[in-house]
Amino acid sequence: MRTVSYDNTFGMVDLAVYTELIADDNKDQINRLKRNLTRALRQDITAKQRQYMMLYYGQNMSMEAIAKEFGVNKSTVSRTLKRGRQRLYRCLRYGAANLLEQANS
C-alpha cells in the first residue's frame, strides 16, 4: 500500500494517489453505479433522450449541431437533455435509496 504525504510541494501528485486509493475502496459502489446507470439509460429514458445524450455527452456534439442534424430547434434539444437528466437522477436516486434499505435490513 502506498503512503500519502501531505507535503504541499507535491500536493497534486498526492491528491492523485489519494484519489486512486479511495477509488479502490469504492470499487464495488462505482461498479454498481455504472450498472444502474447503464440500465437506466436503456430502460428509463425515451429513445430521443438517449439519442441526444449519447451525442451530447458521448460524442461531445453541441446542442446546435444536434438540433441541425435532427431538424429541430436548439431549445428542443436543451429541454430533451434536461428531462433525460432529471429522469436519470430520479432513477439513480431512488435506486440508491433501495440499496441502502437492503443493506440496513
N, C-alpha and C positions, 0 to 999 in steps of 0.2 A: 504494500500500500504506500502511496506517495504521501509525503508530508507537505502541508501547505504553509508557506511563510506569509506573514502579514507585513513584511517589509514593503514600504511604499515604492521602493525603487523599481520593483518588477510587479507592480500591482495588477496590471492587465494579464500578465502571464499567470499569476497566482489565481486570478479570477477565472481564467480558462480552466486551470487544473481543478479548482473548487467546483466549477460547473460540471465538469466531467465526472468528478466523484459523486456529486449529487445525482447526476443523471443515472449512474449505475444503481444507486439506491432506489430510484423511482422507475426503474425499467419496466416493472410489471404494470404500474399505473399508466405509464406512457403507452405501452403496447395495448392496454385495454382502451385507452382513449382513442388511439388510432383505429382500432377495430370498430368502436362505436361511431366514430366519425365516418368511416367508410360505409358502414351500414346505414347511417342517417343520410349520407349523400345518395345512396342507391334507393332508399325506401321512403324517406320522409320529406323530400322536396320535389317540386314539379320538374318535369323534363326540361322546361325552358330555364328554370332557375339553375339546374345542374349544368346545362349547356353554357349559360352566361358565366357561371362561377368557374368552370373549367377554363374558359377563355380568359377571363379577367385575372384569376389568381394563378392558374396553371401555366398559361402562356403569356402572362403579363400584357395582354392587349388592353388598350384604353377603352373607356366606355364609348367614346366617339367612334372608334374602329369597329366595335361590336355592333353599335347602332347602325353604322353604314353597311356592314355585312348582312344584317338581317332586315334592313329597310325600315327600321323603327326610329323613334325619337330617342335621344340620349337620356332623357328623363325616364323613359320606359325601362331602359337598361338599368339605370340607377335604382328605380323602385323595385325592379325584379331582384336585383342583387341584395337590396336591403331586406326584402321579405324572406329571401332564402337564408340570409344570415340569421334573421330572427327565428326562423323555424329550426335551423340547426342548433342555435343557442338553447331554445326550449327543449329540444330532444336530448341534447347532451346534459343539460342542467337536471332534467328530471331523471335521466338515466343514471347520473352520478348520485342523486338522492336515493334511488332504489338500491344502488350498490352499497351505499353507506348503511342503509337499513338492514340489508342482508348481512353485512359484516358485523353489525352490532347484535344481530339475533343469535 
